[in-house]
Amino acid sequence: MGDITINSAVRANLQTLQSTAKLMAQTQSRLATGLKVSSALDNPQSFFTASGLNARANDLGAIQDSLSLGVKTLNAADEGIKSIQKLVNQAKSVANQALQAKATATTLDKTAETAAIAGSAGARTVSFQIGTATAVSVVFGTATYATAASSAAAIESALSGLVTAGGTLAGLSVSVSGGDLSFEVASGEDLTIAGTAAATGAAGFGIATSGTQGENGETLTEARSSFATDFNNLRTQIDQLASDASFNGINLLNGNNLTVKFNESGSSSLAITGVTLDAAGLGITETTFSDIDADVALLDSATATLRKQSSTFGANLSVVQNRQDFTKNLISVLEGGAGDLTLADTNEEAANLLALQTRQSLAQSSLSLANQAEQSVLNLIR
């Protein structure tokens, strides 16, 4: 190219075309990539500043994922507390039903035998035992009981002082109809009657029982036993539910702790302390409903504990969600800042390209005019 001589006008137009072509290539690259700074060669300061902003945005994106897991873990704990509260309410309903249960009286009907043979009978002992209380022995001396009715009357008379409120057989009532005896224990406890045989006559006037006797007898504890079983089953369900309220391997209701990080270094974080909200942790013990008021008091205390912990987790959840929103907005700010430094304005670049195309067309026309002078000399030679 050094051996070719061109005039100054052509050279000026050539330089203009080269410069325009270079600018057009740059503009087309920006339109194609959308970036005005795509490498450190374009603008080192803007490129590295934008890289730093994007790197932090990526780091916060990972933190954002961690925050989402923290929110879900707290949600799982909250759902667990709500479900446990429902089970506690059911247990309280069972306790109230047990409170309405009544004992069914134990009844025992016997017919006394004629105790006398040949007009006389020997002494005998009859014992009465209510439930597991100490048996009470009643001794009948030598007497003549010519008929079953007289035997029954003798038994009723002997027991009259023992079945009163302060008597040793309090709670037992006896009624006589001819030779028929009816015994009743209002508390529903079992009634056992035993007797020793005299020289003549049946053992204990013939009213002795073999083993525990009584029909339809049910104590208050026995009447409440099915309710106690239901209550204890609900207690087991509370244990199982508390152990299942986990998310991503963390169970805040089973004593696990959770630390939620809010920034890349971990210098900003929230430590959430787990609790144990199984039946034992709530103070709900197995029961036979011997003291229902105490059991209901434990359930009320458990409800208070659940409400308090729900409030605590709710406050923690509010904090995490607030930081989640903040982190999301901060990522947007960082990415926007990086974009301001590196992204091209496509509208502006499109206008630049149009202007450059016009300039190129003008330069080509000017180059054609500049070459006409030399073409005139060529015509003279011809």
C-alpha positions as CSV (number, residue, x, y, z in Angstrom):
1,M,0.0,0.0,0.0
2,G,3.0,2.3,0.6
3,D,3.7,2.4,-3.2
4,I,0.2,3.6,-4.0
5,T,-0.2,7.4,-4.0
6,I,-3.6,8.9,-3.5
7,N,-4.6,12.5,-3.2
8,S,-5.5,14.2,0.1
9,A,-9.2,14.3,-0.6
10,V,-9.4,10.6,-1.2
11,R,-7.3,9.9,1.8
12,A,-9.5,12.0,4.0
13,N,-12.6,10.2,2.8
14,L,-10.9,6.8,3.2
15,Q,-10.1,7.6,6.9
16,T,-13.7,8.7,7.4
17,L,-15.0,5.4,6.0
18,Q,-12.6,3.4,8.2
19,S,-13.6,5.3,11.3
20,T,-17.3,4.9,10.5
21,A,-16.9,1.2,9.8
22,K,-15.3,0.8,13.2
23,L,-18.0,2.7,15.0
24,M,-20.7,0.7,13.1
25,A,-19.1,-2.6,14.2
26,Q,-19.0,-1.4,17.8
27,T,-22.7,-0.3,17.6
28,Q,-23.8,-3.5,16.0
29,S,-22.0,-5.5,18.8
30,R,-23.8,-3.5,21.5
31,L,-27.1,-4.1,19.8
32,A,-26.4,-7.8,19.4
33,T,-25.2,-8.3,23.0
34,G,-27.1,-5.6,24.8
35,L,-23.9,-4.5,26.5
36,K,-21.9,-1.4,26.1
37,V,-19.2,-2.8,28.4
38,S,-18.6,-6.5,27.7
39,S,-15.0,-6.8,28.8
40,A,-12.4,-5.0,30.8
41,L,-11.0,-3.6,27.5
42,D,-14.2,-1.6,26.9
43,N,-14.1,0.2,30.3
44,P,-12.0,-1.4,33.1
45,Q,-13.5,0.6,36.0
46,S,-17.2,0.0,34.9
47,F,-16.5,-3.7,34.1
48,F,-14.9,-4.6,37.4
49,T,-17.4,-2.5,39.4
50,A,-20.3,-4.2,37.7
51,S,-18.7,-7.6,38.2
52,G,-18.4,-6.9,42.0
53,L,-22.1,-5.9,42.1
54,N,-23.2,-9.0,40.2
55,A,-21.1,-11.2,42.4
56,R,-22.8,-9.9,45.6
57,A,-26.2,-10.2,43.9
58,N,-25.4,-13.9,43.3
59,D,-24.3,-14.4,46.9
60,L,-27.5,-12.8,48.1
61,G,-29.4,-15.0,45.7
62,A,-28.1,-18.0,47.7
63,I,-29.0,-16.3,50.9
64,Q,-32.5,-15.7,49.5
65,D,-32.9,-19.5,49.0
66,S,-31.8,-20.0,52.6
67,L,-34.4,-17.5,53.8
68,S,-37.1,-19.3,51.9
69,L,-36.1,-22.6,53.6
70,G,-36.2,-20.7,57.0
71,V,-39.7,-19.4,56.2
72,K,-40.9,-22.9,55.3
73,T,-39.4,-24.4,58.5
74,L,-41.3,-21.8,60.6
75,N,-44.5,-22.5,58.6
76,A,-44.1,-26.2,59.3
77,A,-43.7,-25.5,63.0
78,D,-46.7,-23.2,63.0
79,E,-48.9,-25.9,61.3
80,G,-47.7,-28.4,63.8
81,I,-48.7,-26.1,66.7
82,K,-52.2,-25.6,65.2
83,S,-52.7,-29.4,64.8
84,I,-51.4,-30.1,68.3
85,Q,-53.8,-27.5,69.7
86,K,-56.7,-29.3,67.9
87,L,-55.6,-32.6,69.7
88,V,-55.4,-30.8,73.0
89,N,-59.0,-29.5,72.4
90,Q,-60.1,-33.0,71.7
91,A,-58.5,-34.3,74.8
92,K,-60.3,-31.6,76.8
93,S,-63.6,-32.6,75.3
94,V,-62.9,-36.2,76.3
95,A,-62.1,-35.1,79.8
96,N,-65.4,-33.2,80.0
97,Q,-67.3,-36.3,78.8
98,A,-65.5,-38.3,81.5
99,L,-66.6,-35.8,84.1
100,Q,-70.2,-36.6,83.3
101,A,-69.7,-40.3,83.6
102,K,-71.6,-42.0,86.6
103,A,-71.0,-45.2,88.5
104,T,-73.4,-48.1,88.1
105,A,-74.4,-49.6,91.3
106,T,-73.5,-53.2,92.1
107,T,-76.5,-55.3,92.9
108,L,-76.7,-58.8,94.5
109,D,-79.9,-60.7,95.2
110,K,-79.9,-63.7,97.5
111,T,-82.5,-65.9,99.2
112,A,-81.7,-66.9,102.8
113,E,-82.1,-70.5,103.6
114,T,-83.9,-71.9,106.6
115,A,-81.0,-72.1,109.0
116,A,-82.6,-74.2,111.7
117,I,-82.8,-77.9,111.7
118,A,-84.7,-79.5,114.6
119,G,-85.4,-76.0,115.9
120,S,-81.8,-74.8,116.6
121,A,-78.7,-73.7,114.8
122,G,-75.1,-73.1,115.8
123,A,-73.2,-69.8,115.7
124,R,-71.8,-68.6,112.4
125,T,-69.8,-65.8,110.9
126,V,-70.6,-63.8,107.7
127,S,-68.0,-61.4,106.2
128,F,-68.8,-58.5,103.9
129,Q,-66.1,-56.9,101.7
130,I,-66.7,-53.8,99.5
131,G,-64.1,-53.6,96.7
132,T,-60.6,-53.8,98.2
133,A,-61.5,-52.5,101.6
134,T,-61.0,-54.6,104.7
135,A,-63.6,-57.3,105.1
136,V,-66.1,-56.8,108.0
137,S,-67.1,-60.0,109.9
138,V,-70.5,-60.3,111.5
139,V,-70.9,-63.0,114.1
140,F,-74.3,-64.5,114.7
141,G,-74.6,-66.4,118.0
142,T,-76.5,-69.6,118.7
143,A,-80.1,-68.9,117.9
144,T,-83.1,-70.4,116.3
145,Y,-84.0,-69.3,112.7
146,A,-87.0,-71.3,111.8
147,T,-87.6,-69.7,108.4
148,A,-85.7,-68.0,105.6
149,A,-87.5,-64.8,106.5
150,S,-86.3,-65.0,110.1
151,S,-82.7,-65.5,108.8
152,A,-83.0,-62.6,106.4
153,A,-84.4,-60.4,109.1
154,A,-81.6,-61.3,111.4
155,I,-79.0,-60.4,108.7
156,E,-80.7,-57.0,108.1
157,S,-80.9,-56.3,111.8
158,A,-77.2,-57.1,112.3
159,L,-76.1,-54.9,109.4
160,S,-78.3,-51.9,110.2
161,G,-75.7,-50.2,112.3
162,L,-72.8,-51.0,110.0
163,V,-74.2,-49.6,106.7
164,T,-74.9,-46.1,108.0
165,A,-72.7,-43.2,106.8
166,G,-70.2,-43.7,109.6
167,G,-70.4,-47.5,109.7
168,T,-67.7,-49.9,108.6
169,L,-69.8,-51.0,105.7
170,A,-70.9,-47.4,104.6
171,G,-72.0,-47.5,101.0
172,L,-73.8,-50.8,101.3
173,S,-77.6,-50.9,101.5
174,V,-79.7,-54.0,102.4
175,S,-83.4,-54.6,101.8
176,V,-85.5,-57.6,102.8
177,S,-88.6,-59.0,101.2
178,G,-89.6,-62.2,103.0
179,G,-86.7,-64.5,102.7
180,D,-85.2,-62.5,99.8
181,L,-82.2,-60.2,100.4
182,S,-81.1,-57.4,98.1
183,F,-77.6,-55.9,98.5
184,E,-76.5,-52.7,96.6
185,V,-73.2,-50.9,96.5
186,A,-73.9,-47.4,95.0
187,S,-70.2,-46.8,94.2
188,G,-70.2,-49.8,91.8
189,E,-67.4,-51.6,93.7
190,D,-67.5,-55.3,93.8
191,L,-69.3,-57.0,96.8
192,T,-68.0,-60.2,98.3
193,I,-69.9,-62.2,100.9
194,A,-68.3,-65.1,102.7
195,G,-69.5,-67.3,105.6
196,T,-68.5,-70.3,107.7
197,A,-70.8,-73.3,108.1
198,A,-72.4,-74.1,111.4
199,A,-72.9,-77.5,112.7
200,T,-76.2,-77.5,110.8
201,G,-77.4,-75.2,108.0
202,A,-75.8,-73.7,105.0
203,A,-72.7,-71.5,105.1
204,G,-73.5,-68.0,106.1
205,F,-77.3,-68.5,105.9
206,G,-76.8,-69.6,102.3
207,I,-75.9,-66.2,101.1
208,A,-72.1,-66.7,100.9
209,T,-70.7,-66.1,97.4
210,S,-67.9,-67.9,95.5
211,G,-65.5,-65.2,94.5
212,T,-66.4,-61.7,93.4
213,Q,-70.1,-61.3,92.8
214,G,-72.4,-58.5,91.6
215,E,-74.3,-57.6,88.5
216,N,-73.9,-54.5,86.4
217,G,-71.4,-53.1,88.9
218,E,-69.2,-50.4,87.5
219,T,-67.1,-48.0,89.6
220,L,-66.6,-44.4,88.6
221,T,-63.0,-45.2,87.7
222,E,-64.3,-48.1,85.5
223,A,-66.9,-45.9,83.9
224,R,-64.2,-43.4,83.0
225,S,-61.7,-46.0,81.8
226,S,-62.8,-45.9,78.2
227,F,-62.5,-42.1,78.2
228,A,-59.1,-42.4,79.8
229,T,-58.0,-44.7,77.0
230,D,-59.2,-42.2,74.4
231,F,-57.4,-39.4,76.3
232,N,-54.1,-41.4,76.4
233,N,-54.4,-42.3,72.7
234,L,-54.7,-38.6,71.9
235,R,-51.6,-38.0,74.1
236,T,-49.8,-40.5,71.9
237,Q,-51.0,-38.7,68.8
238,I,-49.6,-35.4,70.2
239,D,-46.1,-37.1,70.5
240,Q,-46.3,-38.4,66.9
241,L,-47.4,-35.1,65.5
242,A,-44.7,-33.2,67.2
243,S,-42.1,-35.5,65.9
244,D,-43.4,-35.2,62.3
245,A,-43.5,-31.4,62.1
246,S,-40.1,-31.2,60.4
247,F,-39.0,-29.4,57.2
248,N,-35.7,-30.1,55.5
249,G,-34.5,-32.1,58.4
250,I,-35.2,-29.4,61.1
251,N,-38.0,-29.8,63.6
252,L,-38.5,-26.8,65.8
253,L,-41.1,-28.7,67.8
254,N,-38.7,-31.5,68.7
255,G,-35.9,-29.4,70.2
256,N,-34.0,-28.5,67.0
257,N,-32.6,-25.0,66.6
258,L,-32.5,-22.9,63.4
259,T,-30.1,-20.1,62.5
260,V,-31.1,-18.0,59.5
261,K,-28.3,-16.0,57.9
262,F,-29.2,-12.6,56.4
263,N,-25.9,-11.7,54.7
264,E,-22.9,-13.3,53.0
265,S,-20.6,-13.3,56.0
266,G,-23.3,-14.5,58.5
267,S,-22.7,-11.4,60.7
268,S,-26.4,-10.7,60.4
269,S,-28.6,-13.6,61.4
270,L,-31.5,-14.7,63.6
271,A,-31.2,-17.7,66.0
272,I,-34.5,-19.5,66.5
273,T,-34.6,-21.7,69.5
274,G,-36.5,-25.0,69.1
275,V,-38.8,-26.3,71.8
276,T,-40.1,-29.7,72.8
277,L,-43.9,-29.7,72.4
278,D,-44.7,-33.4,72.7
279,A,-47.1,-34.5,75.5
280,A,-44.3,-34.5,78.1
281,G,-43.1,-31.1,77.0
282,L,-46.6,-29.8,77.4
283,G,-47.0,-31.4,80.8
284,I,-49.8,-33.7,79.7
285,T,-49.5,-37.0,81.6
286,E,-51.2,-40.3,81.2
287,T,-54.4,-40.4,83.3
288,T,-57.1,-42.7,84.8
289,F,-59.3,-39.6,85.4
290,S,-59.1,-40.0,89.1
291,D,-58.7,-36.2,89.3
292,I,-60.3,-34.7,86.2
293,D,-60.0,-31.2,87.3
294,A,-56.2,-31.6,87.6
295,D,-56.1,-33.1,84.1
296,V,-58.1,-30.2,82.6
297,A,-55.8,-27.8,84.4
298,L,-52.8,-29.5,82.6
299,L,-54.6,-29.1,79.2
300,D,-55.3,-25.4,79.9
301,S,-51.6,-24.9,80.7
302,A,-50.7,-26.8,77.5
303,T,-52.9,-24.4,75.5
304,A,-51.3,-21.4,77.1
305,T,-47.8,-22.8,76.2
306,L,-48.9,-23.5,72.6
307,R,-50.3,-20.0,72.2
308,K,-47.1,-18.4,73.6
309,Q,-44.8,-20.4,71.4
310,S,-47.0,-19.7,68.3
311,S,-46.6,-16.0,69.1
312,T,-42.8,-16.4,69.4
313,F,-42.6,-18.3,66.1
314,G,-44.9,-15.8,64.5
315,A,-42.6,-12.9,65.5
316,N,-39.6,-14.9,64.1
317,L,-41.4,-15.5,60.9
318,S,-42.2,-11.8,60.5
319,V,-38.5,-11.0,60.8
320,V,-37.4,-13.6,58.3
321,Q,-40.1,-12.5,55.8
322,N,-39.1,-8.9,56.2
323,R,-35.4,-9.7,55.5
324,Q,-36.5,-11.9,52.6
325,D,-38.3,-8.9,51.0
326,F,-35.3,-6.7,51.8
327,T,-32.8,-9.1,50.2
328,K,-35.0,-9.5,47.1
329,N,-35.1,-5.7,46.7
330,L,-31.4,-5.3,47.4
331,I,-30.6,-7.9,44.7
332,S,-32.7,-5.9,42.3
333,V,-30.7,-2.7,43.3
334,L,-27.3,-4.4,42.8
335,E,-28.3,-5.9,39.4
336,G,-29.7,-2.5,38.4
337,G,-26.5,-0.8,39.4
338,A,-24.4,-3.3,37.4
339,G,-26.7,-2.8,34.4
340,D,-26.3,0.9,34.5
341,L,-22.6,0.5,34.2
342,T,-22.6,-2.2,31.4
343,L,-25.9,-2.3,29.6
344,A,-26.4,-0.5,26.3
345,D,-29.3,1.8,25.5
346,T,-30.7,0.0,22.5
347,N,-32.7,3.0,21.4
348,E,-29.6,5.2,21.5
349,E,-27.5,2.6,19.7
350,A,-30.1,2.1,17.0
351,A,-30.1,5.8,16.4
352,N,-26.3,5.8,16.3
353,L,-26.3,3.0,13.8
354,L,-28.7,4.9,11.5
355,A,-26.5,8.0,11.8
356,L,-23.4,6.0,11.0
357,Q,-25.1,4.4,8.0
358,T,-26.0,7.9,6.7
359,R,-22.4,9.0,7.4
360,Q,-21.0,6.0,5.5
361,S,-23.3,6.7,2.5
362,L,-22.2,10.4,2.5
363,A,-18.5,9.4,2.8
364,Q,-18.8,7.0,-0.1
365,S,-20.4,9.7,-2.2
366,S,-17.6,12.1,-1.2
367,L,-15.0,9.6,-2.1
368,S,-16.6,9.2,-5.5
369,L,-16.4,12.9,-6.1
370,A,-12.8,13.1,-5.0
371,N,-11.9,10.4,-7.5
372,Q,-13.5,12.4,-10.4
373,A,-10.5,14.7,-10.7
374,E,-8.1,11.8,-11.6
375,Q,-10.7,10.3,-13.9
376,S,-10.7,13.7,-15.9
377,V,-6.9,13.3,-16.4
378,L,-7.5,9.8,-17.6
379,N,-10.0,11.1,-20.2
380,L,-7.4,13.6,-21.5
381,I,-4.9,10.8,-22.0
382,R,-7.4,8.8,-24.0
